[in-house]
Amino acid sequence: MFDGVAARYDLTNTVLAMRQDVRWRKLVAQALDLRPGQSVLDLAAGTGTSSEPFADAGVQTVPCDFSLGMLRVGKTRRADLPFVAGDATKLPFADASFDAVTISFGLRNVVDVDAALAEMRRVTKPGGKLVVCEFSHPTWAPWRTVYTEYLMRALPEVAKVVSSNPDAYVYLAESIRAWPDQRGLAAKLYGAGWDKVSHRNLSGGIVALHRAYR
């Protein structure tokens, strides 16, 4: 499915998110707060757009994704980035390999979330951090209603205009609705062995940034 949307994935995301995705990526970089020379594993990196802020700041960045189609598009965009094909539940990296791990808008697509969170902890150095940027649940009930209507009605229609595979965005809307809320994801992080879990709501809770430490 992700191979099928790779060609216009970044454009579609920007349109559907009304350019808020640019702001969200900046906030992920701020939450990671990495220095040049440190290392980060960017999971579900897709075409590498999420990896660019880290790499451009001198951070040793490894973009990793399950979709070969996404990686091919990414390699044509940023040949300088060391794209790696990998399964989040069985990462192809040694223990304690990275100063930080991040995943943006990909955790809900993993077949076994608990296994993936445990693997992210395994490859993170002691004292290192994890930042998860993921769709969540708006905190204000009226806004939550408007947002749900957008997801189920407007989003698939917009996707028909801009996406290379509009049907995939029906899945996108359904996966967002089924995803745990902010506290639910925090509980999963603690359950996988992460410490000092906190979260910050973005765009009224449409997106949440969860931060945790090993």
TORVOMAR-355075 format. One record per residue (C-alpha): residue number from 1; x, y, z; residue in three letters. Coordinates in Angstrom, 2 decimals, decimal comma. Example, Ala and Ser with C-alpha at 12.3 -4.5 7.8 and 13.67 -1.06 7.14 Angstrom:
resi 1; u 12,30; v -4,50; w 7,80; resn ALA $
resi 2; u 13,67; v -1,06; w 7,14; resn SER $
***
This chain:
resi 1; u 0,00; v 0,00; w 0,00; resn MET $
resi 2; u 2,76; v 2,45; w 0,88; resn PHE $
resi 3; u 4,67; v 1,53; w -2,27; resn ASP $
resi 4; u 1,57; v 2,66; w -4,15; resn GLY $
resi 5; u 1,47; v 6,14; w -2,60; resn VAL $
resi 6; u 5,22; v 6,79; w -2,61; resn ALA $
resi 7; u 5,34; v 8,91; w -5,76; resn ALA $
resi 8; u 3,17; v 11,72; w -4,36; resn ARG $
resi 9; u 3,34; v 10,88; w -0,66; resn TYR $
resi 10; u 4,97; v 14,10; w 0,56; resn ASP $
resi 11; u 2,70; v 16,36; w -1,51; resn LEU $
resi 12; u -0,41; v 14,51; w -0,34; resn THR $
resi 13; u 0,62; v 14,74; w 3,31; resn ASN $
resi 14; u 1,24; v 18,47; w 3,08; resn THR $
resi 15; u -2,12; v 19,11; w 1,42; resn VAL $
resi 16; u -4,10; v 16,89; w 3,81; resn LEU $
resi 17; u -2,37; v 18,38; w 6,86; resn ALA $
resi 18; u -2,80; v 21,94; w 5,52; resn MET $
resi 19; u 0,99; v 22,41; w 5,80; resn ARG $
resi 20; u 0,94; v 21,70; w 9,52; resn GLN $
resi 21; u 3,28; v 18,76; w 8,82; resn ASP $
resi 22; u 6,14; v 21,23; w 8,28; resn VAL $
resi 23; u 5,61; v 22,66; w 11,78; resn ARG $
resi 24; u 5,27; v 19,20; w 13,31; resn TRP $
resi 25; u 8,62; v 18,10; w 11,87; resn ARG $
resi 26; u 10,32; v 21,17; w 13,36; resn LYS $
resi 27; u 8,86; v 20,36; w 16,77; resn LEU $
resi 28; u 10,12; v 16,77; w 16,55; resn VAL $
resi 29; u 13,64; v 18,09; w 15,92; resn ALA $
resi 30; u 13,31; v 20,44; w 18,90; resn GLN $
resi 31; u 12,09; v 17,61; w 21,14; resn ALA $
resi 32; u 15,04; v 15,40; w 20,16; resn LEU $
resi 33; u 17,49; v 18,28; w 20,74; resn ASP $
resi 34; u 20,41; v 16,45; w 19,14; resn LEU $
resi 35; u 23,87; v 17,91; w 18,55; resn ARG $
resi 36; u 26,11; v 17,47; w 15,49; resn PRO $
resi 37; u 27,87; v 14,13; w 15,67; resn GLY $
resi 38; u 25,14; v 12,41; w 17,66; resn GLN $
resi 39; u 23,12; v 9,65; w 16,00; resn SER $
resi 40; u 19,40; v 9,15; w 15,37; resn VAL $
resi 41; u 17,37; v 6,33; w 13,89; resn LEU $
resi 42; u 14,38; v 7,72; w 11,99; resn ASP $
resi 43; u 11,84; v 4,91; w 11,67; resn LEU $
resi 44; u 9,02; v 4,94; w 9,12; resn ALA $
resi 45; u 11,13; v 7,58; w 7,41; resn ALA $
resi 46; u 9,43; v 7,02; w 4,07; resn GLY $
resi 47; u 11,03; v 9,22; w 1,44; resn THR $
resi 48; u 13,32; v 10,84; w 3,99; resn GLY $
resi 49; u 11,46; v 14,11; w 4,48; resn THR $
resi 50; u 11,32; v 13,54; w 8,23; resn SER $
resi 51; u 15,06; v 12,80; w 8,31; resn SER $
resi 52; u 16,19; v 15,98; w 6,57; resn GLU $
resi 53; u 16,08; v 18,36; w 9,58; resn PRO $
resi 54; u 18,41; v 16,05; w 11,54; resn PHE $
resi 55; u 20,82; v 15,32; w 8,71; resn ALA $
resi 56; u 21,01; v 18,97; w 7,67; resn ASP $
resi 57; u 21,93; v 19,87; w 11,27; resn ALA $
resi 58; u 24,93; v 17,52; w 11,24; resn GLY $
resi 59; u 23,29; v 14,67; w 13,13; resn VAL $
resi 60; u 24,25; v 11,16; w 11,95; resn GLN $
resi 61; u 20,87; v 10,13; w 10,59; resn THR $
resi 62; u 19,70; v 6,68; w 9,48; resn VAL $
resi 63; u 16,31; v 6,71; w 7,71; resn PRO $
resi 64; u 14,65; v 3,28; w 7,96; resn CYS $
resi 65; u 11,39; v 2,10; w 6,40; resn ASP $
resi 66; u 9,52; v -1,13; w 5,62; resn PHE $
resi 67; u 8,40; v 0,10; w 2,17; resn SER $
resi 68; u 10,92; v -0,39; w -0,61; resn LEU $
resi 69; u 8,88; v 1,91; w -2,83; resn GLY $
resi 70; u 9,24; v 4,74; w -0,33; resn MET $
resi 71; u 12,96; v 4,13; w -0,02; resn LEU $
resi 72; u 13,45; v 4,22; w -3,79; resn ARG $
resi 73; u 11,73; v 7,59; w -4,03; resn VAL $
resi 74; u 13,75; v 8,82; w -1,05; resn GLY $
resi 75; u 17,03; v 7,76; w -2,62; resn LYS $
resi 76; u 16,26; v 9,81; w -5,74; resn THR $
resi 77; u 15,48; v 12,83; w -3,53; resn ARG $
resi 78; u 18,39; v 12,54; w -1,09; resn ARG $
resi 79; u 21,11; v 10,24; w -2,37; resn ALA $
resi 80; u 23,32; v 11,36; w 0,51; resn ASP $
resi 81; u 21,12; v 9,72; w 3,16; resn LEU $
resi 82; u 21,87; v 6,08; w 4,12; resn PRO $
resi 83; u 18,38; v 4,63; w 3,64; resn PHE $
resi 84; u 17,87; v 1,20; w 5,24; resn VAL $
resi 85; u 15,05; v -1,28; w 4,65; resn ALA $
resi 86; u 13,89; v -2,64; w 7,97; resn GLY $
resi 87; u 11,05; v -4,07; w 10,03; resn ASP $
resi 88; u 10,32; v -2,03; w 13,18; resn ALA $
resi 89; u 9,57; v -5,22; w 15,10; resn THR $
resi 90; u 12,95; v -6,78; w 14,17; resn LYS $
resi 91; u 15,37; v -3,92; w 13,65; resn LEU $
resi 92; u 18,60; v -4,72; w 11,78; resn PRO $
resi 93; u 20,80; v -2,86; w 14,27; resn PHE $
resi 94; u 22,91; v -3,84; w 17,26; resn ALA $
resi 95; u 21,94; v -3,06; w 20,84; resn ASP $
resi 96; u 22,54; v 0,54; w 22,00; resn ALA $
resi 97; u 23,39; v 1,80; w 18,50; resn SER $
resi 98; u 21,76; v 5,25; w 18,58; resn PHE $
resi 99; u 21,60; v 8,31; w 20,82; resn ASP $
resi 100; u 17,95; v 8,68; w 19,90; resn ALA $
resi 101; u 15,14; v 7,04; w 17,96; resn VAL $
resi 102; u 12,15; v 8,76; w 16,42; resn THR $
resi 103; u 9,10; v 7,70; w 14,46; resn ILE $
resi 104; u 6,57; v 10,08; w 12,91; resn SER $
resi 105; u 3,13; v 8,98; w 11,75; resn PHE $
resi 106; u 4,25; v 5,38; w 11,40; resn GLY $
resi 107; u 3,82; v 3,65; w 14,73; resn LEU $
resi 108; u 0,12; v 2,97; w 14,19; resn ARG $
resi 109; u 0,98; v 1,14; w 10,94; resn ASN $
resi 110; u 3,26; v -1,37; w 12,67; resn VAL $
resi 111; u 1,79; v -4,86; w 13,01; resn VAL $
resi 112; u 2,95; v -5,23; w 16,65; resn ASP $
resi 113; u 3,30; v -1,87; w 18,41; resn VAL $
resi 114; u 4,53; v -3,32; w 21,70; resn ASP $
resi 115; u 7,29; v -5,29; w 19,96; resn ALA $
resi 116; u 8,32; v -2,22; w 17,97; resn ALA $
resi 117; u 8,57; v -0,04; w 21,09; resn LEU $
resi 118; u 10,70; v -2,70; w 22,77; resn ALA $
resi 119; u 12,97; v -2,87; w 19,72; resn GLU $
resi 120; u 13,36; v 0,91; w 19,68; resn MET $
resi 121; u 14,46; v 0,75; w 23,31; resn ARG $
resi 122; u 16,92; v -2,04; w 22,54; resn ARG $
resi 123; u 18,76; v -0,04; w 19,86; resn VAL $
resi 124; u 18,81; v 3,16; w 21,95; resn THR $
resi 125; u 21,85; v 3,90; w 24,12; resn LYS $
resi 126; u 21,30; v 4,06; w 27,90; resn PRO $
resi 127; u 20,18; v 7,60; w 28,68; resn GLY $
resi 128; u 19,00; v 8,07; w 25,10; resn GLY $
resi 129; u 15,57; v 9,25; w 24,11; resn LYS $
resi 130; u 12,61; v 8,33; w 21,95; resn LEU $
resi 131; u 10,27; v 10,84; w 20,30; resn VAL $
resi 132; u 7,03; v 9,57; w 18,80; resn VAL $
resi 133; u 5,00; v 11,97; w 16,66; resn CYS $
resi 134; u 1,62; v 10,43; w 15,91; resn GLU $
resi 135; u -1,99; v 11,32; w 15,24; resn PHE $
resi 136; u -3,99; v 11,34; w 18,46; resn SER $
resi 137; u -7,29; v 12,49; w 19,93; resn HIS $
resi 138; u -8,33; v 16,17; w 20,04; resn PRO $
resi 139; u -8,87; v 17,22; w 23,62; resn THR $
resi 140; u -11,86; v 19,56; w 23,04; resn TRP $
resi 141; u -15,04; v 17,59; w 22,27; resn ALA $
resi 142; u -16,49; v 19,93; w 19,58; resn PRO $
resi 143; u -13,13; v 20,04; w 17,78; resn TRP $
resi 144; u -12,92; v 16,26; w 18,04; resn ARG $
resi 145; u -16,28; v 15,97; w 16,27; resn THR $
resi 146; u -15,23; v 18,30; w 13,45; resn VAL $
resi 147; u -11,95; v 16,45; w 13,06; resn TYR $
resi 148; u -13,62; v 13,03; w 12,89; resn THR $
resi 149; u -15,97; v 14,30; w 10,19; resn GLU $
resi 150; u -12,96; v 15,59; w 8,21; resn TYR $
resi 151; u -11,17; v 12,25; w 8,54; resn LEU $
resi 152; u -14,05; v 10,10; w 7,37; resn MET $
resi 153; u -15,57; v 12,38; w 4,71; resn ARG $
resi 154; u -13,30; v 15,14; w 3,46; resn ALA $
resi 155; u -9,89; v 13,46; w 3,67; resn LEU $
resi 156; u -10,66; v 10,60; w 1,23; resn PRO $
resi 157; u -12,15; v 13,09; w -1,23; resn GLU $
resi 158; u -9,10; v 15,37; w -1,11; resn VAL $
resi 159; u -6,85; v 12,34; w -1,51; resn ALA $
resi 160; u -8,59; v 11,49; w -4,79; resn LYS $
resi 161; u -7,26; v 14,76; w -6,21; resn VAL $
resi 162; u -3,67; v 14,70; w -5,00; resn VAL $
resi 163; u -2,72; v 11,09; w -4,17; resn SER $
resi 164; u -1,33; v 8,42; w -6,48; resn SER $
resi 165; u -3,41; v 5,83; w -4,56; resn ASN $
resi 166; u -6,51; v 7,46; w -2,99; resn PRO $
resi 167; u -7,89; v 4,21; w -1,53; resn ASP $
resi 168; u -4,91; v 4,04; w 0,81; resn ALA $
resi 169; u -6,18; v 7,16; w 2,56; resn TYR $
resi 170; u -9,39; v 5,44; w 3,58; resn VAL $
resi 171; u -7,14; v 3,13; w 5,60; resn TYR $
resi 172; u -5,32; v 6,19; w 6,92; resn LEU $
resi 173; u -8,53; v 7,69; w 8,30; resn ALA $
resi 174; u -9,64; v 4,40; w 9,85; resn GLU $
resi 175; u -6,24; v 3,76; w 11,45; resn SER $
resi 176; u -6,25; v 7,22; w 13,06; resn ILE $
resi 177; u -9,70; v 6,66; w 14,56; resn ARG $
resi 178; u -8,65; v 3,30; w 16,01; resn ALA $
resi 179; u -5,38; v 4,57; w 17,55; resn TRP $
resi 180; u -5,06; v 4,94; w 21,36; resn PRO $
resi 181; u -5,34; v 8,37; w 22,92; resn ASP $
resi 182; u -2,46; v 10,21; w 24,55; resn GLN $
resi 183; u -2,63; v 8,33; w 27,85; resn ARG $
resi 184; u -3,07; v 5,01; w 26,07; resn GLY $
resi 185; u 0,13; v 5,46; w 24,10; resn LEU $
resi 186; u 1,98; v 6,61; w 27,23; resn ALA $
resi 187; u 0,93; v 3,37; w 28,93; resn ALA $
resi 188; u 2,31; v 1,36; w 26,01; resn LYS $
resi 189; u 5,63; v 3,18; w 26,28; resn LEU $
resi 190; u 5,92; v 2,39; w 29,97; resn TYR $
resi 191; u 4,93; v -1,20; w 29,23; resn GLY $
resi 192; u 7,82; v -1,50; w 26,76; resn ALA $
resi 193; u 10,30; v -0,41; w 29,44; resn GLY $
resi 194; u 10,68; v 3,30; w 28,63; resn TRP $
resi 195; u 11,00; v 5,83; w 31,47; resn ASP $
resi 196; u 10,04; v 9,47; w 32,08; resn LYS $
resi 197; u 7,25; v 9,40; w 29,51; resn VAL $
resi 198; u 5,61; v 12,72; w 28,71; resn SER $
resi 199; u 3,53; v 14,11; w 25,90; resn HIS $
resi 200; u 2,69; v 17,42; w 24,27; resn ARG $
resi 201; u -0,46; v 18,04; w 22,28; resn ASN $
resi 202; u -0,10; v 19,73; w 18,88; resn LEU $
resi 203; u -2,88; v 21,33; w 16,87; resn SER $
resi 204; u -5,39; v 20,81; w 19,67; resn GLY $
resi 205; u -4,50; v 17,15; w 20,13; resn GLY $
resi 206; u -4,82; v 16,11; w 16,48; resn ILE $
resi 207; u -1,17; v 15,15; w 16,89; resn VAL $
resi 208; u 0,75; v 14,29; w 20,05; resn ALA $
resi 209; u 4,49; v 14,27; w 20,66; resn LEU $
resi 210; u 5,48; v 11,59; w 23,15; resn HIS $
resi 211; u 8,96; v 11,69; w 24,62; resn ARG $
resi 212; u 10,57; v 8,91; w 26,67; resn ALA $
resi 213; u 14,01; v 7,86; w 27,88; resn TYR $
resi 214; u 15,95; v 4,64; w 28,23; resn ARG $
***
